């Protein structure tokens, strides 16, 4: 997103549209000493990421799961804290 050190990209833009479409990072923001990133994954990529995370950090009782009601779609989204 930021481009090469010699030629920076404009704010929140990629160098080429094809890179922007294929890249999983959709938005990022740096605030003092923190970085916030928003990613977009396919359903298969999301399942793989969740499985890898739970393999490294097992949660047998689902104690860390957080439910979010998605009013637009009408179902519950799950996230791990």
N, C-alpha and C positions, 0 to 999 in steps of 0.2 A: 504494500500500500504506500509506503513512504517513498519508494523509488531508490535510485542510486544516490550515493552521497554527492556526486557532482551535479545531478539533475533531479531535484525533488519533484514528486508529484504534487498536484494541487490537493487541498485538504479533502480527505476521505475519498480519493479517487485512485484508480489503478492506471498503469501506463497504457494498457490496451483493454478493450471491452471483453475480448475472449478470456483474458486472465481474470477479470472481474467476475465473469459468469462461472468459471470453473473453480475459483478459490473458495474454500469454506468460510473464511472470515468475512462477515458482512459489515461489521462496524467495530471500530475500536476507539478508545478514548484514554488518554493518559491524564491523570489528575495528580499533580505533585509526585507522590511516590507510589501510586497505584495505577494499574492498567486494567481496563474493563474491555472485554471482547465479546462480541456476539457471533456465534457460529451458525452455519446452516448445514445440516447433514441429511442424507437420505435415510429412510427408515432402517435399511440394513446397516448403514454406518453407525446410526444411533444405537441399535441393538448391540453391535459389536463393541462400541465404546462402553456401554453400560455393563456388558458382560466382563470386559477386561477390568473395569473399575471394581466390580464385585468380586472378581477373582483375586485381585490384590488386597482388597479391603472387604472381607466377607461381612454380610449383614443378615444373619439367618432369621432374625425376628422382624425384619423390615422396620427397624427403629428409626432409621435416618431418612425414610421416605416422606416427602411432603406432597400433598395433593393440591392442585390448583384447578378450580372449576373454569372451564373454557366456555364462556357464554356464547361465543360465535359458532363453535362447532357442536356444542351440546354434550361434551364428554369431559372426563377428568384427565388432566395432564399430570404426570408424575415427575418429580425431580428429587435428587438426593442432595441433602445438605452436608 
